[in-house]
Amino acid sequence: QVQLVESGGGSVQVGESLRLSCAVSDRPGRVYDLGWYRRAPGKEREVVAIISWTGDRIIYADSVKGRFTVSRDNTKKTVPLQMNRLKAEDTAIYYCYAATQPDAWGTGIQVTVSS
């Protein structure tokens, strides 16, 4: 079972940047998409970004396109999420995700953006 541990969350002001990272622990040889979801207060969990194993296919939520950048390092087994020009509506708990069978999730990390 893959294990995912998020880091880098915190509180920032509107317009500032934050970088999340996810450390992936798994046995060698498995190939799968990785990414990030978030759950804002009072809302359903939603996808933020998904990146394929080779990194050639990336999906972003419309709300973060042009502001967030997801990447992955399969050697270091990390999935960074660079978040720029943050908005108050980006406030949420962010979860690292692995498209394994079954899906795997981190425990989540809080990001708070205040004006």
KOLLUM-307976 format. One record per residue (C-alpha): residue in one letter; x, y, z. Coordinates in steps of 0.02 Angstrom, whole numbers, plus 50000, padded with zeros to 5 digits. Layout:
// KOLLUM-307976
<pt tiro="A" u="X" v="Y" w="Z"/>
...
//
This chain:
// KOLLUM-307976
<pt tiro="Q" u="50000" v="50000" w="50000"/>
<pt tiro="V" u="50071" v="50168" w="49949"/>
<pt tiro="Q" u="50089" v="50299" w="50085"/>
<pt tiro="L" u="50076" v="50485" w="50051"/>
<pt tiro="V" u="50134" v="50624" w="50168"/>
<pt tiro="E" u="50098" v="50806" w="50131"/>
<pt tiro="S" u="50204" v="50953" w="50187"/>
<pt tiro="G" u="50220" v="51140" w="50159"/>
<pt tiro="G" u="50048" v="51203" w="50207"/>
<pt tiro="G" u="50015" v="51358" w="50309"/>
<pt tiro="S" u="49937" v="51531" w="50309"/>
<pt tiro="V" u="49974" v="51665" w="50180"/>
<pt tiro="Q" u="49900" v="51826" w="50115"/>
<pt tiro="V" u="49803" v="51845" w="49954"/>
<pt tiro="G" u="49922" v="51858" w="49807"/>
<pt tiro="E" u="50062" v="51764" w="49892"/>
<pt tiro="S" u="50135" v="51594" w="49848"/>
<pt tiro="L" u="50149" v="51427" w="49936"/>
<pt tiro="R" u="50230" v="51264" w="49887"/>
<pt tiro="L" u="50159" v="51098" w="49943"/>
<pt tiro="S" u="50249" v="50934" w="49927"/>
<pt tiro="C" u="50199" v="50753" w="49944"/>
<pt tiro="A" u="50321" v="50615" w="49989"/>
<pt tiro="V" u="50273" v="50448" w="49912"/>
<pt tiro="S" u="50322" v="50284" w="49993"/>
<pt tiro="D" u="50294" v="50127" w="49891"/>
<pt tiro="R" u="50379" v="49971" w="49829"/>
<pt tiro="P" u="50479" v="49991" w="49668"/>
<pt tiro="G" u="50404" v="49955" w="49499"/>
<pt tiro="R" u="50229" v="50024" w="49518"/>
<pt tiro="V" u="50169" v="50154" w="49393"/>
<pt tiro="Y" u="50023" v="50270" w="49425"/>
<pt tiro="D" u="49958" v="50447" w="49412"/>
<pt tiro="L" u="49984" v="50564" w="49559"/>
<pt tiro="G" u="49904" v="50727" w="49605"/>
<pt tiro="W" u="49814" v="50841" w="49724"/>
<pt tiro="Y" u="49635" v="50865" w="49781"/>
<pt tiro="R" u="49564" v="50991" w="49902"/>
<pt tiro="R" u="49412" v="51013" w="50013"/>
<pt tiro="A" u="49357" v="51189" w="50054"/>
<pt tiro="P" u="49247" v="51224" w="50206"/>
<pt tiro="G" u="49069" v="51169" w="50170"/>
<pt tiro="K" u="49112" v="51100" w="49998"/>
<pt tiro="E" u="49144" v="50933" w="49917"/>
<pt tiro="R" u="49320" v="50872" w="49884"/>
<pt tiro="E" u="49377" v="50926" w="49711"/>
<pt tiro="V" u="49524" v="50889" w="49599"/>
<pt tiro="V" u="49662" v="51018" w="49591"/>
<pt tiro="A" u="49789" v="50936" w="49476"/>
<pt tiro="I" u="49835" v="50763" w="49414"/>
<pt tiro="I" u="49999" v="50715" w="49331"/>
<pt tiro="S" u="50038" v="50555" w="49238"/>
<pt tiro="W" u="50186" v="50442" w="49274"/>
<pt tiro="T" u="50293" v="50519" w="49136"/>
<pt tiro="G" u="50229" v="50694" w="49167"/>
<pt tiro="D" u="50169" v="50716" w="48988"/>
<pt tiro="R" u="49987" v="50724" w="49036"/>
<pt tiro="I" u="49929" v="50850" w="49165"/>
<pt tiro="I" u="49753" v="50901" w="49212"/>
<pt tiro="Y" u="49712" v="51059" w="49310"/>
<pt tiro="A" u="49550" v="51120" w="49383"/>
<pt tiro="D" u="49491" v="51274" w="49288"/>
<pt tiro="S" u="49500" v="51375" w="49449"/>
<pt tiro="V" u="49688" v="51350" w="49466"/>
<pt tiro="K" u="49747" v="51350" w="49285"/>
<pt tiro="G" u="49886" v="51475" w="49258"/>
<pt tiro="R" u="49918" v="51492" w="49445"/>
<pt tiro="F" u="49962" v="51317" w="49505"/>
<pt tiro="T" u="50094" v="51201" w="49437"/>
<pt tiro="V" u="50108" v="51016" w="49478"/>
<pt tiro="S" u="50262" v="50912" w="49445"/>
<pt tiro="R" u="50336" v="50747" w="49500"/>
<pt tiro="D" u="50507" v="50675" w="49533"/>
<pt tiro="N" u="50499" v="50486" w="49516"/>
<pt tiro="T" u="50677" v="50468" w="49582"/>
<pt tiro="K" u="50646" v="50568" w="49740"/>
<pt tiro="K" u="50465" v="50509" w="49744"/>
<pt tiro="T" u="50390" v="50679" w="49773"/>
<pt tiro="V" u="50245" v="50775" w="49698"/>
<pt tiro="P" u="50265" v="50963" w="49721"/>
<pt tiro="L" u="50121" v="51084" w="49695"/>
<pt tiro="Q" u="50176" v="51263" w="49668"/>
<pt tiro="M" u="50033" v="51383" w="49706"/>
<pt tiro="N" u="50051" v="51563" w="49649"/>
<pt tiro="R" u="49936" v="51714" w="49659"/>
<pt tiro="L" u="49835" v="51630" w="49793"/>
<pt tiro="K" u="49655" v="51682" w="49821"/>
<pt tiro="A" u="49546" v="51672" w="49974"/>
<pt tiro="E" u="49444" v="51536" w="49888"/>
<pt tiro="D" u="49599" v="51427" w="49881"/>
<pt tiro="T" u="49580" v="51403" w="50068"/>
<pt tiro="A" u="49556" v="51217" w="50095"/>
<pt tiro="I" u="49631" v="51056" w="50157"/>
<pt tiro="Y" u="49742" v="50989" w="50018"/>
<pt tiro="Y" u="49761" v="50802" w="49994"/>
<pt tiro="C" u="49894" v="50708" w="49899"/>
<pt tiro="Y" u="49821" v="50571" w="49789"/>
<pt tiro="A" u="49886" v="50416" w="49701"/>
<pt tiro="A" u="49785" v="50326" w="49568"/>
<pt tiro="T" u="49824" v="50155" w="49635"/>
<pt tiro="Q" u="49700" v="50013" w="49661"/>
<pt tiro="P" u="49625" v="50058" w="49779"/>
<pt tiro="D" u="49658" v="50244" w="49772"/>
<pt tiro="A" u="49777" v="50310" w="49905"/>
<pt tiro="W" u="49763" v="50473" w="50000"/>
<pt tiro="G" u="49870" v="50575" w="50116"/>
<pt tiro="T" u="49797" v="50639" w="50279"/>
<pt tiro="G" u="49784" v="50817" w="50212"/>
<pt tiro="I" u="49866" v="50983" w="50250"/>
<pt tiro="Q" u="49785" v="51150" w="50285"/>
<pt tiro="V" u="49810" v="51299" w="50170"/>
<pt tiro="T" u="49733" v="51464" w="50228"/>
<pt tiro="V" u="49732" v="51619" w="50119"/>
<pt tiro="S" u="49674" v="51779" w="50200"/>
<pt tiro="S" u="49649" v="51955" w="50137"/>
//
